[in-house]
Amino acid sequence: VGSSEGQYDSGRGEVEDLGAAVSWLRDVVAGVPLFIVGYSFGALCGIRHAIDDPKIAGLIAIGLPPRSYDLTEIEQLPCPMAVVQGSRDEFGSLEEVRSALRRAPTTAELRVIRGSGHMFTDTARRAGGAVVESVESMLGRVERIEPDNGSELASADQ
């Protein structure tokens, strides 16, 4: 935190960087479900990217910060979402996160790490386990489709 290069520009450049990374990764692992995992501000960037990328299989937000950012964009999210949130997160209470997730048009689940704050000090292992559980849960709802022009994903619910 705070040691990256570049200038903060309210997320525009960061979302572009994420898009470039997603594009590169699609070339490396074509045809596999692609999930975005973002922490705090990175979760917001993930939401913004996934809104414009219908091939994202799911989004996992770690430490979603509703006190720091307007999260109304969740209303446009086309993919399933999970949030791993500390019960004592300084940037978003569980009720604030639940309120944001109620606006999601797709499946949205909350995994609570009891006793943890925003930095997941001493609870990072449990938070990591919750991320893995979230991906596994979402994988059960995603299937691989191989159209004539390449690979893309669709929700098994569609």
GIUR-V255740 format. One record per residue. RES is the residue in three letters. PHI is phi in whole degrees, 0 to 359 (NA if undefined). NEAR is the number of other C-alpha atoms within 12 Angstrom. Layout:
# GIUR-V255740
RES PHI NEAR
RES PHI NEAR
This chain:
# GIUR-V255740
VAL NA 9
GLY 83 8
SER 247 7
SER 279 8
GLU 274 9
GLY 93 11
GLN 248 12
TYR 288 14
ASP 227 11
SER 65 17
GLY 102 22
ARG 298 19
GLY 294 19
GLU 293 27
VAL 291 29
GLU 297 20
ASP 299 19
LEU 298 29
GLY 300 26
ALA 294 15
ALA 295 18
VAL 296 27
SER 300 19
TRP 298 14
LEU 296 19
ARG 301 22
ASP 292 15
VAL 284 12
VAL 234 14
ALA 302 21
GLY 88 24
VAL 257 24
PRO 302 33
LEU 247 37
PHE 247 38
ILE 257 40
VAL 239 36
GLY 226 32
TYR 253 30
SER 56 34
PHE 301 32
GLY 297 30
ALA 294 37
LEU 298 39
CYS 299 36
GLY 298 43
ILE 300 47
ARG 298 37
HIS 292 39
ALA 297 37
ILE 301 31
ASP 261 20
ASP 229 27
PRO 293 24
LYS 271 34
ILE 288 38
ALA 284 42
GLY 182 44
LEU 229 48
ILE 243 45
ALA 256 44
ILE 254 46
GLY 64 45
LEU 298 50
PRO 254 37
PRO 295 33
ARG 281 22
SER 259 19
TYR 223 24
ASP 284 20
LEU 256 32
THR 297 21
GLU 298 25
ILE 305 38
GLU 300 25
GLN 259 23
LEU 291 35
PRO 272 30
CYS 240 42
PRO 299 43
MET 222 47
ALA 230 46
VAL 237 47
VAL 256 49
GLN 229 45
GLY 288 37
SER 293 30
ARG 242 25
ASP 297 31
GLU 288 24
PHE 253 26
GLY 181 31
SER 289 29
LEU 300 33
GLU 293 22
GLU 296 28
VAL 292 40
ARG 302 27
SER 299 22
ALA 296 31
LEU 292 32
ARG 297 22
ARG 277 22
ALA 291 28
PRO 281 19
THR 242 26
THR 301 28
ALA 219 31
GLU 233 32
LEU 240 34
ARG 246 34
VAL 262 35
ILE 257 32
ARG 300 23
GLY 80 21
SER 262 29
GLY 265 29
HIS 295 33
MET 274 26
PHE 55 27
THR 299 17
ASP 67 16
THR 231 23
ALA 300 24
ARG 297 14
ARG 294 23
ALA 297 34
GLY 300 27
GLY 298 18
ALA 293 30
VAL 297 35
VAL 300 23
GLU 300 21
SER 295 34
VAL 297 31
GLU 300 19
SER 297 24
MET 291 33
LEU 300 28
GLY 294 19
ARG 253 24
VAL 239 28
GLU 234 22
ARG 268 22
ILE 237 19
GLU 245 15
PRO 288 11
ASP 302 7
ASN 261 9
GLY 128 14
SER 255 20
GLU 208 25
LEU 247 30
ALA 220 29
SER 288 25
ALA 296 16
ASP 281 15
GLN 280 11
